Amino acid sequence: MVGSVLNALFGCSHDKITFPLTPGRTFSTTSLGAHRRGTYVVCLDCGQEFQYNWSEMRVGEPVRARPCRAAAESYSNG
């Protein structure tokens, strides 16, 4: 409860993150909506994804959300 109030006021501190993930293949845009490239970590509190640099072992910039191509096409056609 207190954590969610602080998160709403000040934003997430991203203290709890996953182990660095590197997908073995790219996923189809029809199944997940985005091609995943490179190593990344995910904040377990808010779900934000961040790039991860293995050589420096540091969390980098946030990963931009990529719109789902199939959803964008269905809105433009419908």
C-alpha positions in Angstrom: 0.0 0.0 0.0 2.7 2.5 1.0 4.9 1.4 -1.9 2.1 2.0 -4.4 1.4 5.5 -3.0 5.1 6.4 -3.2 5.3 4.9 -6.7 2.3 7.1 -7.8 3.9 10.2 -6.3 7.6 9.8 -7.3 7.6 7.0 -9.9 9.2 3.6 -9.8 12.8 3.3 -8.5 13.3 0.1 -10.6 15.1 -1.6 -7.7 13.8 -5.1 -8.5 14.8 -6.2 -12.0 15.0 -9.6 -13.8 18.2 -11.3 -14.8 19.3 -10.0 -18.2 17.4 -11.7 -21.0 18.6 -12.3 -24.5 16.1 -13.9 -26.9 17.4 -16.7 -29.0 15.3 -15.7 -32.0 13.1 -12.8 -33.1 9.4 -13.2 -32.6 6.8 -12.8 -35.4 5.0 -9.5 -35.4 1.7 -11.4 -35.6 2.3 -13.2 -32.3 3.8 -10.6 -30.0 3.7 -7.4 -32.0 7.4 -6.5 -31.8 10.8 -7.9 -32.8 13.0 -8.2 -29.7 16.7 -7.6 -30.2 19.6 -7.4 -27.8 19.8 -8.0 -24.1 17.3 -6.4 -21.8 16.0 -6.4 -18.2 12.5 -5.8 -16.9 11.5 -4.0 -13.7 9.4 -6.4 -11.6 7.4 -3.6 -10.0 6.3 -1.6 -13.0 7.1 -3.7 -16.1 9.4 -1.1 -17.8 12.0 -2.7 -20.0 15.6 -1.5 -20.1 18.6 -2.2 -22.4 21.4 -4.1 -20.6 25.1 -3.8 -21.4 26.8 -7.2 -20.7 30.4 -5.8 -21.1 29.8 -3.1 -18.4 27.1 -5.1 -16.6 24.9 -2.0 -16.3 21.3 -1.2 -17.0 20.9 1.2 -19.8 18.2 3.4 -21.4 14.5 2.4 -21.3 13.3 0.4 -24.3 10.8 2.3 -26.3 7.4 0.7 -26.6 6.8 -0.4 -30.2 3.2 -0.4 -31.5 1.8 -3.7 -32.6 1.6 -3.7 -36.4 -1.4 -5.9 -36.6 -3.4 -3.7 -34.2 -2.4 -0.5 -36.1 -3.5 -2.1 -39.4 -6.8 -3.2 -38.0 -7.6 0.3 -36.8 -6.7 1.9 -40.1 -8.7 -0.7 -42.1 -11.8 -0.7 -39.8 
